[in-house]
């Protein structure tokens, strides 16, 4: 706790003395000081901080409180078409999804992963435009998914859930 208080006090001091300095510059200076104190190099500590920052993910508050379907929504009666509407409530929050009947409702882990990636990437890049990559293989690598084909592979289910979601 003492380290945190010392770092917080140093950050406050930097902010007061260099009001025109950006947060990134203040952070960089603090990192240089930490590197000197710990005997490491600025590059090694900066690299570790960047790796740690990449591990942080974001999700829309609404989708944390009321999530997408966990399993494939089934028709209410045998012979009925698959449902194209889904609603989930949690307290005052309600998520309602109306899907195109050609694709169906998104469900399972892939839509959640896709939404978390989109949200995290938008926060990380501070941009409305996201780069998926030149191919599905490249995009799957960004998602840390193994690229496997066949009946039990990852390519077909991911593509299917992407169509359902987007």
N, C-alpha and C positions, 0 to 999 in steps of 0.2 A: 504494500500500500504506500510505503514511503517513496518508492521509485515513481509511482503514478503521481503523487503529490508534487514531487520534484519536477517531473516532466511537465505537469500542468502549470506549475509556477513559472517554469522557463518559457513555456509557450505564451503565457500571459505577458511576461516581460518582453518577449520578442514582438508580440502584437502591439504593445504600448510604444516601444521604441521605434518600430518600423511600421507605422500605420499604412504607408503606401505599399508595403510588401504584400504579395499575394499569399494565400494559405499554402500553396505549393512551395513557394520559396521559403516560408517559415518552416515547413515540414522538412525541406531539404537541409536547411541549416541545423535543425534539431537532429536529423539523421547523422550529419557530419560530426556533431558533438558526441552522439552516442557511439559512433564508430571509434572515435578517439578514446573515449572512456573505456570501452571494452577491448581495445586493442585490435579491432577488426578493421577492414577497409570499408570505405563508404560504399563501394560497389557491391561488396558481399552483403552488407546490411540492406542496401537498397533493393538488391535482387530478392532477398528474403521477404522484404515488405511487399514487393510486387507480386511474388508468388502467393503470399497470404491474401492480398487483395483480390487475386483471381479466384480464390476459393470461396469468396463471399458471394452468395446468391440473393436475388430479390424476387419477391412475388407480390402480386397485387393483393392489397388488404382484403378486398371482397372475396377473392378466390381462396384465401386462407380460412375465412370464416364459413363459407359455403362452397364446397368443392364440386367438381364435375363428377359424373357417374363413375363408380369404381369398376363396374362390370357392364357388359353389353346390355342395354335396356331391352327387355323382352316384351312382346305383345301381351295385352291383358288376357286375351282369349286365343286359343289355338286357331290358326287360320287367318288371324288379323295381320295387317302389315306391321312392321316394326314401328315403334313410336317415333315421332319426329319432334316431340316436345318433352322437356325435362325441367323440373322445378325443385329447388332445394332451399329450405329456409333454416336460419339459425338466429334466433332472437329477432332483431329488427332487419336483418339482412336476408334478402332473397335473390337467388340467381335463377333466371329463367332463360333457357336456351331453346330456340326454335331452329331445327335443322332442315336442310333441303332433303326431300325424300329420296333423291338420287344417291345421297351419300350416307345419311343417317347421323345419329348423335355421336359426338366424340366420347370416348370412355377409356378408362385404364390409366396406365402410367405415362404413356407417350404424350398425350395431350397436356398433362401436368408438366412434364419435362419441357415440352415445347413452349408453354406459357412462361415457365420460370426462365428459360433461356432468353426468350424475347424480352422479358422485363429486365433481366440482369444485363443483357447486351445494350438495351436502350439506356439504362442508368450508367453503365460503364463508358459507352461512347458518347453519351449526351447528344444523341442524334435520333431523328425519327426514321432514318433510313438504316436498315441493318443489312450487312453483307452475309449471305448464307454460304457463299462459296461457289465455285464453278460447277460443282456436281453434287449429287446426293451423298456420295462417298465423303467428300470434303466436309459437307455439313454434318454428317454423322460423326466425323472425327471431332468436330467442335463440340458435339454433344457427349463425347466420350463413349459412343456406342460402337460395339463391334459390328463390322460390315459383313453380314452373312446372308446368303440367299437360301433358297429352298423353302420347303414347307414350314420348317421351324426357325427360319432365319429372321433377321431383324429388318431387312429392307422392306418387304411387303407390308408388315404391320405398321411400320413408321409412315410409309407413303399413304396407307389407308387412313390413318389417324390424322395426318396432315390435311388430306382432302376433307375429312369430316370437320376439322377445326377451322380451317381457313377457307 
